[in-house]
Amino acid sequence: MARGYWVAHVDINDHETYRKYVEGNGPAFAKFGGRFLVRAGRYEVVEGTTRERNVVVEFPSYEAARACWHSPEYQAVLKYRTAASIADLVIFEGYDGEQPA
């Protein structure tokens, strides 16, 4: 089964409030098997644009990724992120097929 992913690009305008989001989102991610693959590390924009913070969270499935977003646990802390930042977040289904040779 293909995994699910959240890919987010975030500009933060209130770091103190955003910190409440970061400190509170762990239980939702843990409940749905989410784990960070990228969490605001170094990056280089080689084409196009991005925001100041980039995040990739991997889930066991696309369904788990969607369920996490819609869960009461996540929605309870989302208010901190939306109050403190502007974000683009997409939930993707991973690719589990053949790779180019």
N, CA and C atoms as an extended XYZ file, in Angstrom:
303
Properties=species:S:1:pos:R:3:atomname:S:1:resname:S:1:resid:I:1 pbc="F F F"
N         0.828       -1.178        0.000 N   MET     1
C         0.000        0.000        0.000 CA  MET     1
C         0.878        1.250        0.000 C   MET     1
N         0.513        2.208       -0.815 N   ALA     2
C         1.273        3.451       -0.893 CA  ALA     2
C         1.069        4.280        0.379 C   ALA     2
N         2.119        4.940        0.784 N   ARG     3
C         2.054        5.799        1.966 CA  ARG     3
C         1.372        7.123        1.610 C   ARG     3
N         1.002        7.863        2.636 N   GLY     4
C         0.432        9.193        2.461 CA  GLY     4
C         1.398       10.240        2.982 C   GLY     4
N         1.323       11.437        2.458 N   TYR     5
C         2.251       12.515        2.832 CA  TYR     5
C         1.520       13.836        2.955 C   TYR     5
N         1.957       14.607        3.925 N   TRP     6
C         1.626       16.024        3.979 CA  TRP     6
C         2.867       16.765        3.515 C   TRP     6
N         2.711       17.686        2.588 N   VAL     7
C         3.797       18.564        2.177 CA  VAL     7
C         3.313       19.989        2.433 C   VAL     7
N         4.038       20.685        3.311 N   ALA     8
C         3.627       22.027        3.701 CA  ALA     8
C         4.762       23.018        3.497 C   ALA     8
N         4.391       24.210        3.080 N   HIS     9
C         5.305       25.337        2.951 CA  HIS     9
C         4.679       26.470        3.756 C   HIS     9
N         5.426       27.013        4.709 N   VAL    10
C         4.844       27.916        5.697 CA  VAL    10
C         5.692       29.181        5.854 C   VAL    10
N         5.024       30.331        5.901 N   ASP    11
C         5.629       31.591        6.326 CA  ASP    11
C         5.032       31.934        7.683 C   ASP    11
N         5.882       32.108        8.678 N   ILE    12
C         5.433       32.359       10.046 CA  ILE    12
C         5.501       33.853       10.333 C   ILE    12
N         4.404       34.413       10.875 N   ASN    13
C         4.399       35.829       11.235 CA  ASN    13
C         4.306       36.050       12.746 C   ASN    13
N         4.082       34.975       13.514 N   ASP    14
C         4.028       35.057       14.979 CA  ASP    14
C         4.647       33.771       15.534 C   ASP    14
N         5.938       33.820       15.808 N   HIS    15
C         6.670       32.614       16.220 CA  HIS    15
C         6.206       32.075       17.573 C   HIS    15
N         5.786       32.930       18.465 N   GLU    16
C         5.327       32.474       19.785 CA  GLU    16
C         4.042       31.645       19.665 C   GLU    16
N         3.090       32.114       18.885 N   THR    17
C         1.853       31.358       18.681 CA  THR    17
C         2.119       30.102       17.868 C   THR    17
N         2.987       30.198       16.875 N   TYR    18
C         3.310       29.021       16.058 CA  TYR    18
C         3.936       27.928       16.917 C   TYR    18
N         4.704       28.312       17.907 N   ARG    19
C         5.336       27.341       18.806 CA  ARG    19
C         4.276       26.497       19.528 C   ARG    19
N         3.120       27.093       19.840 N   LYS    20
C         2.023       26.339       20.467 CA  LYS    20
C         1.517       25.252       19.519 C   LYS    20
N         1.468       25.562       18.237 N   TYR    21
C         1.072       24.565       17.227 CA  TYR    21
C         2.086       23.427       17.194 C   TYR    21
N         3.366       23.757       17.124 N   VAL    22
C         4.423       22.739       17.059 CA  VAL    22
C         4.401       21.862       18.308 C   VAL    22
N         4.235       22.483       19.475 N   GLU    23
C         4.219       21.732       20.724 CA  GLU    23
C         2.967       20.869       20.872 C   GLU    23
N         1.874       21.225       20.191 N   GLY    24
C         0.627       20.506       20.374 CA  GLY    24
C         0.240       19.517       19.300 C   GLY    24
N         0.959       19.476       18.169 N   ASN    25
C         0.514       18.613       17.075 CA  ASN    25
C         0.976       17.161       17.192 C   ASN    25
N         1.889       16.876       18.095 N   GLY    26
C         2.437       15.527       18.235 CA  GLY    26
C         1.413       14.431       18.474 C   GLY    26
N         0.456       14.607       19.385 N   PRO    27
C        -0.520       13.532       19.618 CA  PRO    27
C        -1.318       13.142       18.371 C   PRO    27
N        -1.684       14.112       17.552 N   ALA    28
C        -2.423       13.789       16.325 CA  ALA    28
C        -1.544       12.993       15.366 C   ALA    28
N        -0.300       13.433       15.189 N   PHE    29
C         0.595       12.701       14.290 CA  PHE    29
C         0.855       11.290       14.804 C   PHE    29
N         1.066       11.138       16.101 N   ALA    30
C         1.320        9.818       16.685 CA  ALA    30
C         0.105        8.901       16.501 C   ALA    30
N        -1.080        9.421       16.709 N   LYS    31
C        -2.300        8.613       16.598 CA  LYS    31
C        -2.462        8.018       15.206 C   LYS    31
N        -2.036        8.754       14.181 N   PHE    32
C        -2.233        8.303       12.804 CA  PHE    32
C        -0.940        7.810       12.146 C   PHE    32
N         0.104        7.605       12.946 N   GLY    33
C         1.345        7.046       12.425 CA  GLY    33
C         2.188        8.020       11.639 C   GLY    33
N         2.000        9.320       11.835 N   GLY    34
C         2.781       10.316       11.107 CA  GLY    34
C         4.186       10.451       11.662 C   GLY    34
N         5.129       10.645       10.759 N   ARG    35
C         6.507       10.898       11.180 CA  ARG    35
C         7.111       11.923       10.238 C   ARG    35
N         7.888       12.829       10.835 N   PHE    36
C         8.506       13.894       10.050 CA  PHE    36
C         9.660       13.357        9.224 C   PHE    36
N         9.654       13.669        7.937 N   LEU    37
C        10.786       13.404        7.053 CA  LEU    37
C        11.573       14.684        6.832 C   LEU    37
N        10.867       15.803        6.806 N   VAL    38
C        11.477       17.132        6.664 CA  VAL    38
C        10.778       18.023        7.683 C   VAL    38
N        11.594       18.745        8.446 N   ARG    39
C        11.009       19.652        9.440 CA  ARG    39
C        11.879       20.891        9.549 C   ARG    39
N        11.740       21.771        8.556 N   ALA    40
C        12.370       23.082        8.574 CA  ALA    40
C        13.887       23.054        8.530 C   ALA    40
N        14.475       22.062        7.902 N   GLY    41
C        15.926       22.028        7.758 CA  GLY    41
C        16.400       22.957        6.651 C   GLY    41
N        17.670       22.843        6.368 N   ARG    42
C        18.250       23.655        5.287 CA  ARG    42
C        17.614       23.275        3.955 C   ARG    42
N        17.549       24.246        3.058 N   TYR    43
C        17.014       23.973        1.729 CA  TYR    43
C        17.598       24.944        0.725 C   TYR    43
N        17.481       24.579       -0.522 N   GLU    44
C        17.909       25.418       -1.634 CA  GLU    44
C        16.795       25.406       -2.667 C   GLU    44
N        16.298       26.560       -3.029 N   VAL    45
C        15.293       26.662       -4.079 CA  VAL    45
C        16.034       26.667       -5.408 C   VAL    45
N        15.848       25.622       -6.192 N   VAL    46
C        16.540       25.532       -7.477 CA  VAL    46
C        15.610       25.853       -8.644 C   VAL    46
N        14.311       25.925       -8.363 N   GLU    47
C        13.351       26.303       -9.396 CA  GLU    47
C        12.057       26.708       -8.694 C   GLU    47
N        11.440       27.767       -9.146 N   GLY    48
C        10.183       28.201       -8.547 CA  GLY    48
C        10.392       28.927       -7.231 C   GLY    48
N         9.393       28.858       -6.361 N   THR    49
C         9.441       29.555       -5.089 CA  THR    49
C         9.035       28.611       -3.960 C   THR    49
N         9.282       29.041       -2.733 N   THR    50
C         8.831       28.311       -1.556 CA  THR    50
C         8.574       29.326       -0.456 C   THR    50
N         8.275       28.835        0.715 N   ARG    51
C         8.096       29.683        1.882 CA  ARG    51
C         9.271       29.436        2.822 C   ARG    51
N         9.305       30.124        3.969 N   GLU    52
C        10.470       30.045        4.860 CA  GLU    52
C        10.619       28.703        5.566 C   GLU    52
N         9.536       27.954        5.737 N   ARG    53
C         9.590       26.678        6.458 CA  ARG    53
C         8.957       25.611        5.575 C   ARG    53
N         9.627       24.485        5.425 N   ASN    54
C         9.137       23.378        4.609 CA  ASN    54
C         9.041       22.141        5.488 C   ASN    54
N         7.932       21.409        5.343 N   VAL    55
C         7.675       20.254        6.197 CA  VAL    55
C         7.109       19.127        5.344 C   VAL    55
N         7.600       17.899        5.572 N   VAL    56
C         7.025       16.702        4.966 CA  VAL    56
C         6.769       15.709        6.090 C   VAL    56
N         5.517       15.260        6.204 N   VAL    57
C         5.141       14.264        7.195 CA  VAL    57
C         4.667       13.033        6.438 C   VAL    57
N         5.212       11.869        6.794 N   GLU    58
C         4.847       10.605        6.157 CA  GLU    58
C         3.869        9.848        7.052 C   GLU    58
N         2.851        9.255        6.443 N   PHE    59
C         1.860        8.444        7.135 CA  PHE    59
C         1.823        7.053        6.510 C   PHE    59
N         1.306        6.062        7.229 N   PRO    60
C         1.260        4.702        6.686 CA  PRO    60
C         0.425        4.581        5.407 C   PRO    60
N        -0.536        5.501        5.219 N   SER    61
C        -1.396        5.450        4.035 CA  SER    61
C        -1.967        6.841        3.761 C   SER    61
N        -2.495        7.003        2.571 N   TYR    62
C        -3.179        8.249        2.205 CA  TYR    62
C        -4.378        8.480        3.118 C   TYR    62
N        -5.097        7.389        3.421 N   GLU    63
C        -6.263        7.490        4.297 CA  GLU    63
C        -5.873        7.978        5.690 C   GLU    63
N        -4.757        7.488        6.221 N   ALA    64
C        -4.289        7.933        7.533 CA  ALA    64
C        -3.899        9.409        7.500 C   ALA    64
N        -3.277        9.846        6.405 N   ALA    65
C        -2.888       11.253        6.267 CA  ALA    65
C        -4.125       12.147        6.268 C   ALA    65
N        -5.150       11.738        5.546 N   ARG    66
C        -6.399       12.510        5.506 CA  ARG    66
C        -7.101       12.482        6.860 C   ARG    66
N        -7.140       11.309        7.489 N   ALA    67
C        -7.817       11.180        8.784 CA  ALA    67
C        -7.147       12.060        9.835 C   ALA    67
N        -5.826       12.163        9.800 N   CYS    68
C        -5.116       13.008       10.743 CA  CYS    68
C        -5.547       14.460       10.575 C   CYS    68
N        -5.573       14.941        9.344 N   TRP    69
C        -5.969       16.329        9.086 CA  TRP    69
C        -7.361       16.614        9.644 C   TRP    69
N        -8.282       15.710        9.430 N   HIS    70
C        -9.678       15.926        9.813 CA  HIS    70
C        -9.966       15.567       11.270 C   HIS    70
N        -8.994       15.039       11.983 N   SER    71
C        -9.220       14.576       13.351 CA  SER    71
C        -9.454       15.735       14.322 C   SER    71
N       -10.214       15.495       15.380 N   PRO    72
C       -10.397       16.523       16.401 CA  PRO    72
C        -9.073       16.923       17.056 C   PRO    72
N        -8.143       15.973       17.194 N   GLU    73
C        -6.849       16.266       17.809 CA  GLU    73
C        -6.067       17.291       16.991 C   GLU    73
N        -6.058       17.118       15.676 N   TYR    74
C        -5.324       18.057       14.830 CA  TYR    74
C        -6.067       19.387       14.713 C   TYR    74
N        -7.356       19.323       14.524 N   GLN    75
C        -8.135       20.550       14.381 CA  GLN    75
C        -8.021       21.433       15.621 C   GLN    75
N        -7.835       20.826       16.791 N   ALA    76
C        -7.709       21.596       18.029 CA  ALA    76
C        -6.448       22.459       18.053 C   ALA    76
N        -5.372       22.024       17.392 N   VAL    77
C        -4.134       22.817       17.383 CA  VAL    77
C        -3.950       23.610       16.099 C   VAL    77
N        -4.704       23.283       15.079 N   LEU    78
C        -4.589       23.983       13.800 CA  LEU    78
C        -4.846       25.481       13.960 C   LEU    78
N        -5.697       25.851       14.900 N   LYS    79
C        -6.007       27.270       15.106 CA  LYS    79
C        -4.755       28.090       15.401 C   LYS    79
N        -3.759       27.483       16.044 N   TYR    80
C        -2.515       28.197       16.329 CA  TYR    80
C        -1.722       28.438       15.047 C   TYR    80
N        -1.680       27.433       14.189 N   ARG    81
C        -0.938       27.611       12.943 CA  ARG    81
C        -1.607       28.633       12.047 C   ARG    81
N        -2.917       28.568       11.929 N   THR    82
C        -3.594       29.506       11.036 CA  THR    82
C        -3.532       30.939       11.560 C   THR    82
N        -3.483       31.100       12.877 N   ALA    83
C        -3.370       32.438       13.452 CA  ALA    83
C        -1.968       33.010       13.307 C   ALA    83
N        -0.971       32.148       13.197 N   ALA    84
C         0.421       32.586       13.247 CA  ALA    84
C         1.158       32.492       11.928 C   ALA    84
N         0.505       31.994       10.877 N   SER    85
C         1.252       31.756        9.640 CA  SER    85
C         0.343       31.744        8.426 C   SER    85
N         0.995       31.742        7.278 N   ILE    86
C         0.340       31.496        5.992 CA  ILE    86
C         0.973       30.228        5.456 C   ILE    86
N         0.141       29.282        5.043 N   ALA    87
C         0.690       27.990        4.626 CA  ALA    87
C         0.011       27.471        3.366 C   ALA    87
N         0.764       26.666        2.640 N   ASP    88
C         0.234       25.829        1.569 CA  ASP    88
C         0.481       24.404        2.040 C   ASP    88
N        -0.563       23.596        2.122 N   LEU    89
C        -0.416       22.214        2.589 CA  LEU    89
C        -1.219       21.316        1.670 C   LEU    89
N        -0.563       20.285        1.154 N   VAL    90
C        -1.212       19.328        0.259 CA  VAL    90
C        -1.021       17.940        0.833 C   VAL    90
N        -2.073       17.131        0.791 N   ILE    91
C        -1.985       15.734        1.199 CA  ILE    91
C        -1.858       14.910       -0.079 C   ILE    91
N        -0.789       14.116       -0.140 N   PHE    92
C        -0.497       13.313       -1.320 CA  PHE    92
C        -0.571       11.834       -1.024 C   PHE    92
N        -0.908       11.053       -2.031 N   GLU    93
C        -0.718        9.616       -1.982 CA  GLU    93
C         0.639        9.327       -2.603 C   GLU    93
N         1.456        8.556       -1.923 N   GLY    94
C         2.774        8.224       -2.443 CA  GLY    94
C         2.692        7.292       -3.630 C   GLY    94
N         3.809        7.131       -4.289 N   TYR    95
C         3.912        6.249       -5.445 CA  TYR    95
C         4.583        4.961       -5.009 C   TYR    95
N         3.967        3.839       -5.320 N   ASP    96
C         4.482        2.545       -4.888 CA  ASP    96
C         4.714        1.619       -6.082 C   ASP    96
N         4.990        2.218       -7.237 N   GLY    97
C         5.140        1.414       -8.454 CA  GLY    97
C         6.586        1.266       -8.882 C   GLY    97
N         6.754        0.861      -10.121 N   GLU    98
C         8.088        0.659      -10.689 CA  GLU    98
C         8.853        1.970      -10.756 C   GLU    98
N        10.137        1.872      -10.607 N   GLN    99
C        11.024        3.027      -10.736 CA  GLN    99
C        11.753        2.947      -12.068 C   GLN    99
N        12.131        4.081      -12.630 N   PRO   100
C        12.867        4.079      -13.897 CA  PRO   100
C        14.199        3.340      -13.752 C   PRO   100
N        14.574        2.684      -14.789 N   ALA   101
C        15.842        1.931      -14.777 CA  ALA   101
C        17.001        2.825      -15.107 C   ALA   101
